[in-house]
Amino acid sequence: MSFKIDLAGISSQVLNQVNAELPARAASASQSLRNASLEILRGQRGGRTYRKPGGGVYTASAPGEPPAVRSGRLRGSWRPVQFGASHQNPAIESNVPYTGYMENGTPGGMIAPRPFAEKIVEKARPEVEAIYSMPFNISP
């Protein structure tokens, strides 16, 4: 004689509920990344001081520092996105053409790298981990 307990129906329901909540969590995590980008890409830098066209001065970033804010275009360009088959992966993206040059530098070294991506991720990590650690709203 055998006895079987089957959880297939319940686990399917739980999996569906988890999958239904993941896009909203990815959106929240993406927003956390954007907020972190606003913090990392602000403040004083330690590079040279330049005159701005049209008046005023600003202090550029030194190699190895996140980019300094000159016009605010890079800092304000980050938009939350989700990607993947079900939009479950959080991310931010920028459409500013020189973003990659700031992060990695230019070929030939005309502009030295001003890395910021990893700093943004590290700043957002505790909040993103908290978002994904919250209990799922599983109804019986």
N, C-alpha and C positions, 0 to 999 in steps of 0.2 A: 504494500500500500504506500502511496506517495502523497505528499501534501505540498502545495505550491502557493506561495504568496507572490502576486504579480504587481509590481509598481510601475509598469510601463505606462499606464494611463496617467498616473500622477506625475511621473517624471516628465512626460511629454507636456503636460500642462505647466509645470514649473519652468521647463525650458522655454516654452512659448512666452511666459510672463517675463522671464529674464531678457529674452531677445527683444521684447516690446519696450523694455525700459532702457536698453543700452543706447539707442540714439539720443535720448534726452540727456543721459549721463555724458555721452561724447560731446554734446553741445555745451554742457556746463564745463567740462574739462577744457574744451577749446577756448571758452571765454576766460578760464583761469590762465591759460597760456597767453592770451592777448593782454590781460591785466599785468602779467609778469613782464611782458615786452615793454609796456609803458613805463614800468619801474626801472628796468635794466637800461633802457635807452633814454635816460634823463640824467641830469646832474652835471656837475663840473668834471672836466677831463684835465689831463696833465700835459697836453701837447702844446704846440706853438699857438700864439695869438695872431689872428689875422683881422684885417679890415673887411667888412662885408661890402659888396657893391651896393651903393645907395646909402651908405652910412652905417655906423655901428661897428662893433668888433665881436669876435667870438673866439673861444679857445678850442682848438681842434683836439681830437683824441690822439694820444700817443699810440704807436704800434703796440698791439696786445690789449688795448683797452677797447670797450665797446665804442661804437661811433658816437661822436659828439652831435648834439642837435644844432644844426645850422639853420635849416628852414623848417624842420619838423616833418618833412615829407616822409622820410623813412619811418620815423617813430609812429606817425599816424596812419601808416599804410596797412598795418597788420589787420587781417580779417579772420575771424574764426571760421573753420571749415571742418566738415567730417567727410571721411572717405571710406572706401571699402564697399563691399557688396550691400551691406545694410546701413551704411553711414554710421558705423560703430567705432571708428577710429578717430580720436581727436587730433586736431592740427590747427596751425595758423599759417597764413600765406601772405606774401607781399607782392605787389605788382610793380614795385619800383625797380627799374632796370639795373641799378648799381648795387642792389642788396647782396648779391653773391660776391661782388668785389669787396664789399666791406667785410664780409665774413671771412673770405679766403684770400684776399689780396688779388692783385692783378698779375697776369703773366708778365714776366720780366721784372716784377717787383716795384713798379712805379708807385703802387699803393700797397703798403704792408697790411697784413691781415688785422682786422679789428673784430675779433671773435665775440659773438654775442649769443648765438643759438644755444649752446650748452648752458650758459648762464641763465637764459630764460627758462629752459627745461628744469634746471635745478631750483630756481625760484618757485616755479609752479608745482613741483613734484609733491610737496606735502598736501596741498589742496586737492590735486588730482587723485592722489592715493585715497584721501578721505572720501571723495565723490564715489570712487569705485568700491570702497569698503562699506558703504552704507548698506543696511539690509535691503534686500529686494522685497517689493510689495507682493508677496506670494499669498494668494487666497486659496483656501482648501477647496 
